[in-house]
Amino acid sequence: MNKTFLYIFLLLVSTLVQCKKENLFETNAEHHFFLETDRAFLPITVEGNTTSKTFLLVVHGGPGGTGQIYNTYGSFTKIEEEFAVVYYDQRCAGNAQGNCDLKILGVETHIQDLEKIIDLIKFKYGDDSDLFMLGHSWGGTLGLSYLIDHERQQKIKGAFIISGPQRFDVYASRVVDMIEFYGDQQIAIDKNKGPWKSLLNDVDERSSPSVDNITTTNLAAQTAQKLMSDSISTVSLDLSLNDIIGSIFGSDGTGRFIQFMNNLASTKIWDELLTYDISSQLENITIPMAIYWGKFDFIVPPVFGNEIHDLIGSNEKECFEFPNSDHSPMLTERSDFNQKVLQFIYKYK
Amino acid sequence: MKTHIYILFIFLLIQQNLFSQSFDEKGIGIQYYGENLTRLGIKINYETPIFRKSINTSANSDNRFLKKQRIYILNSTVTTYRHKGLHYGLIVMPELIKRTIFPSGFKIENILGIGYHRSFLTDPTFISDGNGGFKKVPLAGQNSALIFTGFNLGYDMRMKEKSPYSFFIGGGLYFRYPHNSLVLPGITFNMGFCRHFSFKKQSNE
């Protein structure tokens, strides 16, 4: 009987032990590790060509989204052939584990985590590594918030802000402006007249910023994007059957329940974001910057991008609107997007 | 009167021998444990019956009473699983099982457990040393409490085949706390068998 228990114990222990040697520099790397910060465990994946010693750090959207989704959808496959791409999940978001304290969850804690991620990449792959940052949506807001500190931005060679606003206090009203602009235009040419009229009725209010207000505006923006789908490139995901099954059942490493609960937790940050505005500090940013937007991004209208481009202090900056894209040009115009990012990195690395 | 009592006594004795095995044996089981259905795990359990009740249900063709067994069991369990890319989980949990075994051998189990969950992250974990450097965290992971409720459907071979094994398949729902200050729910899928010790073939022999 004792022997039986010993065998069972050894069996259990053996499932917990895994040994593998990691080669840091390879052309087709796939490295996984975690950062522990304030009792939270942030998953980090580095994929692509680490021999280049050039890293593109993806700061995901949300708040409460996941970095891994860009990887699953193959958003930066072309970039991975040349450079390494770093995907991570913010605390209380995506597949982050542990017990992050919601009482201290805020923009500043996210900035501190981001800085630790950057330091960890340099620690692991060498101080001579070149880091570029790509912030999408809320990740763009977070990226800008990180970069307005002069000392912090020195760790980054250049940054991409994709569809990420620098302020939320006027967010809802700007979305309504854009919906009204395109709604009137589409009604005039008799296209989707009924749905547009209905949508315009729904958004015909500009109440003071609130979480409810932002949620309903966001839903209206998604409806508007659907109504403009003729002008937006179709997202073609390069997914195998295994990818699909894996993403449904989570055998690809995603934690559906974890992501759902984290998403709930992350909504806490909206209390702070409702009045968030760093417009006046954008002039502190002096590193090379690329501001990319989708022309039909109703979720974060392009007017934010134009404003950011005007306000940042960088001498080397570019602004580009993807003509057939909505909120995620890395999916809708993936090839052109990857090409533009590669050109920028080659120029400033 | 005395004769009647003797007859009744003999009747009860025969019936006891014919239809009731000892279901008070301890047992050890092994099962596939699927955290959120697909994440492979193994669950080992050791069960100790704590209360048993036989209930007459019907009479068979020979007019013999058939009994279903209701047993309350304290089940000590150890479980490990792998959640790819996230963590290895270790669960130590005592469970209270209400098991009903029908004369046909079919059994239903209702399970309630409260236990301890420890995660071990699947990949190297680093923590800042505060001076721009980092150190590896050995056995990085998290402690949490876990509540489990579930059910099993199965077949107990002690009833008809007089074999000391039982098989089952089932599922459950767990709640882990804390997970980022919240309760994390999840579902499980179980499938396995149990070997009952000291099982004695007492009937029909």
Interface residues (C-beta under 8 A of the other chain):
Chain A: T4 I8 L11 L12 T15 L16 Q18 H32 F33 F34 L35 E36 T37 R39 A40 F41 P43 R91 C92 N95 A96 Q97 G98 N99 C100 D101 L102 K116 D119 L120 F123 K124 F249 G250 S251 D252 G253 T254 G255 R256 F257 I258 M261 N262 L264 A265
Chain B: I28 I30 N36 L37 T38 R39 I42 I44 V78 T80 R82 H83 K84 G85 L86 H87 Y88 L90 S119 F120 L121 T122 D123 P124 T125 F126 I127 S128 G132 G133 F134 V137 A140 Q142 S144 P178 H179 N180 S181 L182 V183 L184 P185 G186
